[in-house]
Every structure is written in C-alpha cells, then in structure tokens.
Amino acid sequence: GELDVAPFLLHYTAAIMHTLPKVMNHYFPDSAISSSTYGSKLAVATGGGSKYPKHVDNVALPDQRKLTVILYLNPEWDEANGGEIRLWGHDGAS
C-alpha cells in the first residue's frame, strides 16, 4: 500500500488535513471546515506511464465535502510529461 511506498507522504498528508481547516476557517470564516472529520486518499504514481483511472470520489449522497485538495509533488515535472488533472462533470464531459 501507500504506507509501504511513501510513509513520509502519508504523515505529511495527515498533517495537512489537520492544519488546513484552521487556515481555511481563518480566511473564510463562513466555511466552518472541521478538523475532526475528514477523509483522505493518498495515491502514489511511480512514473513510467502510470496513471490514476477515471473514478468518482464520493458516491455517498449527500456529498458533504466542502473542500477537495489535490497536491502534486513532482519537482521535475514538465508540461511535456503529461499527467495533468482532468475533471469530469456529471454528464461525463470533461
């Protein structure tokens, strides 16, 4: 799993998830983002054409998320490498 591949990143992600609500609530007081209830997904791609398949993040309704954070940690990334995020609407169109 991700813990075996990138243990530091798992702990880093948890730290962000505990810190970000305080920062967001400071700058956006009406957001009322909780630091006690959160979900996270850490995906580690090792390069060489690896990819993350098109998927639905949350099929549970109602979706009560207020914030989604995507963090790419690719210091040598170049636009020619591809790998950019693609977002899809409910109708399946990108």
N, C-alpha and C positions, 0 to 999 in steps of 0.2 A: 504494500500500500504506500500511500504518500508519506507516512511517517518513516518508513524504511528508506525511501528515496531522498526525502528532503525534510529531516526532522527540524532543522532551524526554521524553515519556511512555515511549518505548522505552528510553531510557537510564535513566530512573527505575526502570522495571520490572527491568532488568538489575541495578541496584544493590540493589534489594530482594532479588532472587534470590541475590545473593552475600552479603548480610548476614543474612538471616533464618535460615539454618541455624545460624549461630553462636549467635544468640539462643535459638532453639528448643532446641539441644543444651545450652545453659547451664541453662535452666529444666526441660528434660525430657531428662536425660542418656541415658535408655534409647532415645530416638528415633533416634539415630545418623543424622541427616539430612546428606546430602552437599552440599557447596557446589560440587563439581566436576561433578556430573551432575544436570542439571535440564532441564526443558522449560518453555517459557513461550508463552503466547498472549496477544497484545495485541489487543483488539477496541475499535475506536473507533466509537461511535454519535454521530451529529451532531444528534440530536433530530428533531423534526418527524414523530414516529411511527415512527422507525427501530426495528428490533428485531434480536435475535440469535435465529436459529431453534433449535428443539429439536434437540439433537445428542448424540452420545456422545463424550466427551472422549478416551477411550483404548480402542481396540478390540483392542489387542495384549494377549495373555494370556501369562503372568500380569501383572496390573497391579501394578507395584512401587512405585507412588507411596505416599508416607507422609503427604503434606500437600498440600492444594489451597488456594490463597489467591485470593480474589476481592476486588478493590478497586474500589469505585465512587468516582469523583472528580467528583461533581456538586454543587458548593457551593450551588446554588439549587434543588436537588431538593426536592419536596414530595410527600407521600404521594398527593395527588390526581393527580400526574403519571403514576402507574403506574410500570412498569419494574422492579418488584421481581424478585428471583431466584425461579425455580421449580425445584425439584429433583424428579426422577422416579426411581422405583425400577425394579428390573429387570423388574417386571411391567407397567411403563408407567403406573402410577398415580402421581399427584403427591402 
